[in-house]
Amino acid sequence: MLKIFIANGSISLASLILLEEVGAQYEAMLIDFSRDEQRQNAYLEINPKGRVPSLVTEEGVLTETCAILVYIAQRFGPEYLASMGDPFLFGRIQEFNSYLASTVHVAHAHRLRGTRWVSDIASLEAMQEKVPEVMTQAVTLVEDEWLQGPWVMGETYTICDPYLFTISRWLEDDGVDTGKLPRILEHRRCMMARTATQCALSQMN
Ligand SMILES: N[C@@H](CCC(=O)N[C@@H](CS)C(=O)NCC(=O)O)C(=O)O
C-alpha cells in the first residue's frame, strides 16, 4: 500500500487531497514539524531533503509535489486529471504547477523559512517584510491570467486544483488581501465542497 508522509499546514495537503480524489488506498504518516521530525534520521532515510510530502510506492520513494501529483493521476486516473494524452494541455498543467512550486511556494517560504537563504536578523526581517507584496503579485497573476473557473483549467478538475487550494490557504497569513481575489476565494469554496478535500483536511490541522 502507498504511504504518504504529510505535515500540518504544509504543501503535502495537495497530494493527500488527490489520493482521496482518486480513491487510492494509502496510509498517512504525520510528521510533526514542532518536534523537527522532518530532520530526524528516521525520516531523512526516506527523504534526505527533510521535506514533505514523500510518497512511498512499491517501486521507491517519490518526492516533489509536481511529480507526486502526476504519478497519482497517471497511476489511478481518470485521464482528465492531467490530460497526459494531450501534449499542449499537459504542458499547460505542468506550466501552472511548476509556477506554484518554483515561484509561489518559494515566495511563501521566505516568511517562515528565511534561514534557508540568510542568517542575520536584519536580512531575515527584510525578506519577511517583502512576502505580502511578492505573494500578492504572484497570486494576482493566477487570479487574472490563469484561473478560468470553476477550476483552474475551466470546467475540468485537474491536478492544478488541489495544488492551488493548498497554497491559497496560506494567503491571509502571508499578508495577502484575499478580498481582492474573488476567483481564488470562489475556487477555495468549490474545493471545500468536495468530499475528498474534507477527508484530507480531517487528517491534518
Ligand atoms: N518543492 C517541494 C517543497 C516541499 C517543502 O518545502 N515542504 C515544506 C512544507 S510546505 C517542508 O517540508 N518544510 C520542512 C522544513 O523546511 O523543515 C514540494 O513541492 O514538494
The ligand as a Gaussian input file, in Angstrom:
#p B3LYP/6-31G(d) Opt

LIG

0 1
 N        9.296000      21.518000      -3.737000
 C        8.799000      20.726000      -2.644000
 C        8.766000      21.591000      -1.407000
 C        8.455000      20.783000      -0.176000
 C        8.556000      21.661000       1.049000
 O        9.314000      22.627000       1.135000
 N        7.759000      21.308000       2.073000
 C        7.819000      22.043000       3.314000
 C        6.425000      22.165000       3.907000
 S        5.359000      23.207000       2.952000
 C        8.671000      21.311000       4.309000
 O        8.685000      20.098000       4.321000
 N        9.369000      22.048000       5.184000
 C       10.128000      21.470000       6.237000
 C       11.347000      22.269000       6.559000
 O       11.660000      23.219000       5.848000
 O       11.975000      21.922000       7.544000
 C        7.425000      20.200000      -2.979000
 O        6.668000      20.887000      -3.653000
 O        7.092000      19.076000      -2.599000

